[in-house]
Amino acid sequence: MNSTTTTKTIFGVLLLAITIGYLESSVVLSTRTITEKQGRDVVLSCRFEGLTDRDRVMWSKDGVVLSVNQEISGDKQKYEIIGKYDLIIKIIAGNDSGRYLCQNFDQALSMTIVLTVL
């Protein structure tokens, strides 16, 4: 295992531990459902009142961390952060269906989006 792989593994484990602890105390602001056709790009919006530049916002899919703030920890060809914290999923396919969670650690808030790909 090389140092890059080791660093990514440690980063992922730490974020998962933070996420589990965070979920127990966060307030879910909204749950939305989006249905979209395969082959398109989809934008998942994440909006919190009063965000500051120091707030830490994380996207995850089915418990797997995709990004923290502007840094993509998932597939950089598949995912992109635009605007402040909106997640683009490029050329969606069936395996992109799932439960996406946008979390603001500093305000202890979260939003859930359930994506279904047709």
C-alpha positions in Angstrom: 0.0 0.0 0.0 1.5 3.4 -1.0 1.4 6.6 1.0 -1.4 8.1 -1.1 -3.6 5.1 -0.6 -2.8 5.0 3.1 -3.6 8.7 3.5 -7.0 8.3 1.6 -7.9 5.3 3.8 -7.1 7.2 7.0 -9.0 10.2 5.7 -12.0 8.1 4.9 -12.1 6.3 8.3 -11.8 9.6 10.2 -14.6 11.2 8.1 -16.8 8.1 8.7 -16.2 8.3 12.5 -17.0 12.1 12.4 -20.1 11.4 10.4 -21.5 8.7 12.7 -21.0 11.0 15.7 -22.5 13.9 13.9 -25.6 12.1 12.7 -26.6 11.4 16.2 -26.8 15.1 17.0 -27.7 16.9 13.8 -31.1 18.4 12.9 -32.4 17.2 9.5 -33.8 20.3 7.8 -35.4 18.6 4.8 -35.7 15.4 2.8 -36.3 15.6 -0.9 -36.7 13.1 -3.7 -35.4 13.6 -7.2 -36.1 11.3 -10.1 -33.9 11.8 -13.2 -33.2 9.9 -16.5 -30.0 8.0 -17.0 -27.3 9.8 -19.0 -27.9 13.3 -17.7 -26.0 15.5 -15.2 -27.9 16.2 -12.0 -27.3 19.0 -9.4 -28.0 18.3 -5.8 -28.5 21.6 -4.0 -27.3 22.2 -0.4 -28.4 25.4 1.2 -28.0 26.5 4.8 -28.8 29.9 6.3 -25.9 31.9 7.6 -23.0 29.9 6.2 -19.6 31.3 6.9 -16.3 30.5 5.1 -15.3 28.5 8.2 -18.3 26.2 8.1 -17.5 22.6 7.2 -19.9 20.9 4.8 -19.8 17.3 3.7 -21.6 15.3 1.0 -22.0 11.5 1.4 -23.9 8.8 -0.5 -25.2 5.9 1.4 -22.7 6.6 4.1 -19.7 7.0 1.8 -18.0 10.4 1.9 -17.9 12.2 -1.4 -16.6 15.6 -0.5 -15.7 18.0 2.3 -16.2 21.6 1.4 -14.7 22.0 -2.1 -12.5 18.9 -1.9 -13.8 15.8 -3.7 -12.8 12.6 -1.9 -14.8 10.4 -4.3 -14.4 10.0 -8.1 -13.3 13.5 -9.3 -14.5 12.6 -12.9 -18.0 11.8 -11.5 -18.5 14.5 -8.9 -17.9 18.2 -8.7 -18.8 21.0 -6.2 -20.2 24.1 -7.8 -21.3 27.4 -6.2 -20.7 27.1 -2.5 -21.7 23.5 -1.8 -23.9 22.1 -4.6 -22.9 18.6 -5.8 -23.0 17.8 -9.5 -23.2 14.1 -10.4 -22.1 13.8 -14.1 -23.8 11.4 -16.6 -25.8 9.6 -14.0 -26.4 5.8 -14.2 -28.5 3.3 -12.2 -25.8 2.9 -9.6 -26.0 6.6 -8.8 -29.4 6.0 -7.2 -29.3 6.3 -3.4 -29.5 8.5 -0.4 -27.3 11.6 -0.5 -26.7 13.6 2.6 -25.4 17.1 2.9 -24.2 18.0 6.4 -23.1 21.2 8.0 -20.9 20.2 10.9 -20.6 23.7 12.4 -24.4 24.3 12.6 -25.2 20.6 13.3 -27.7 20.6 10.4 -28.2 18.2 7.5 -30.3 17.7 4.3 -31.2 14.4 2.7 -31.8 13.9 -1.0 -33.0 10.6 -2.3 -32.0 10.2 -6.0 -33.7 7.7 -8.2 -32.2 7.1 -11.7 -34.6 5.8 -14.4 
